[in-house]
Amino acid sequence: MNKDALAQIQQLKSDVNGVHRFVDGENKYGLLIIARGELLFFQENDKALICDVSARYALINPATIKKWDNGDKISDAEREEIVQKIILYYKKAYRDDLKIFKE
């Protein structure tokens, strides 16, 4: 993750107006389509990431979910959990069924 992406994540983490916010028990989530519909910001509590999506076709590319903004790497099992959470909150935020991009 480059410096610009990290700066953008930090800005979005503190932006309470533009980001769709959700609370599930003790956990807080944030979601926002950025970069003309080509990227997606996802936040879970204090950590966040940016991954590739196609808002036009409602597709997400799980292979681009590699690590959190704090540097923690994401395992395959954790990636699957993150994708399922993104799909759930994407439907609530944008009313579209997000599908997984298959290469």
Secondary structure per residue as TSV (DSSP state, phi and psi in degrees):
chain	resnum	aa	ss	phi	psi
A	1	M	-	360.0	126.4
A	2	N	-	-84.5	174.0
A	3	K	H	-61.1	-40.2
A	4	D	H	-63.5	-42.4
A	5	A	H	-64.5	-42.3
A	6	L	H	-63.4	-40.8
A	7	A	H	-63.9	-41.4
A	8	Q	H	-65.1	-40.6
A	9	I	H	-61.1	-46.0
A	10	Q	H	-60.2	-40.8
A	11	Q	H	-64.0	-45.5
A	12	L	H	-68.2	-32.6
A	13	K	H	-62.9	-32.4
A	14	S	H	-95.2	-7.9
A	15	D	-	-80.9	108.7
A	16	V	T	-90.2	-11.0
A	17	N	T	-88.7	-48.8
A	18	G	T	-84.8	-28.4
A	19	V	S	-83.7	134.3
A	20	H	E	-72.1	126.0
A	21	R	E	-113.5	140.8
A	22	F	E	-137.7	148.6
A	23	V	E	-125.4	130.9
A	24	D	E	-132.3	99.0
A	25	G	T	64.0	-121.1
A	26	E	T	-86.4	-10.1
A	27	N	E	-96.5	142.9
A	28	K	E	-119.0	137.3
A	29	Y	E	-127.0	151.0
A	30	G	E	-134.6	148.1
A	31	L	E	-150.3	135.2
A	32	L	E	-158.6	131.0
A	33	I	E	-77.8	131.7
A	34	I	E	-132.9	177.1
A	35	A	G	54.6	53.0
A	36	R	G	54.8	34.4
A	37	G	G	85.1	11.7
A	38	E	T	-101.0	-15.2
A	39	L	E	-131.2	157.4
A	40	L	E	-132.2	128.6
A	41	F	E	-90.4	131.2
A	42	F	E	-133.6	130.8
A	43	Q	E	-124.9	135.5
A	44	E	E	-126.6	108.8
A	45	N	T	56.4	-117.1
A	46	D	T	-94.5	-2.8
A	47	K	E	-112.0	153.5
A	48	A	E	-149.4	167.4
A	49	L	E	-153.4	167.0
A	50	I	E	-125.8	131.8
A	51	C	E	-131.6	168.2
A	52	D	E	-82.9	134.2
A	53	V	E	-140.6	168.3
A	54	S	E	-124.1	101.9
A	55	A	T	-64.6	-33.4
A	56	R	T	-60.8	-41.9
A	57	Y	T	-105.4	3.3
A	58	A	T	53.7	55.6
A	59	L	E	-123.0	144.9
A	60	I	E	-123.0	142.6
A	61	N	-	-106.2	99.0
A	62	P	G	-60.8	-25.2
A	63	A	G	-63.1	-18.3
A	64	T	G	-89.9	1.1
A	65	I	-	-94.0	96.6
A	66	K	-	-115.7	-42.2
A	67	K	B	-156.0	157.6
A	68	W	-	-77.4	166.0
A	69	D	T	-65.3	-19.9
A	70	N	T	-84.5	1.0
A	71	G	S	97.3	-11.0
A	72	D	-	-66.3	128.8
A	73	K	B	-74.9	151.1
A	74	I	-	-105.2	124.2
A	75	S	-	-75.5	167.4
A	76	D	H	-60.5	-41.8
A	77	A	H	-65.3	-43.6
A	78	E	H	-65.8	-37.8
A	79	R	H	-58.5	-43.5
A	80	E	H	-62.1	-42.1
A	81	E	H	-63.0	-42.8
A	82	I	H	-62.9	-45.5
A	83	V	H	-59.3	-43.4
A	84	Q	H	-64.6	-38.5
A	85	K	H	-66.1	-42.6
A	86	I	H	-61.4	-44.3
A	87	I	H	-59.2	-44.4
A	88	L	H	-61.3	-51.4
A	89	Y	H	-75.7	-26.7
A	90	Y	H	-63.0	-42.4
A	91	K	H	-62.2	-42.0
A	92	K	H	-68.7	-38.1
A	93	A	H	-80.7	-42.2
A	94	Y	H	-117.2	-2.4
A	95	R	S	60.5	23.5
A	96	D	S	-117.7	148.1
A	97	D	-	-85.5	108.4
A	98	L	-	-75.2	128.8
A	99	K	E	-109.5	155.0
A	100	I	E	-85.8	129.5
A	101	F	-	-73.2	125.2
A	102	K	-	-108.2	126.1
A	103	E	-	-79.3	360.0
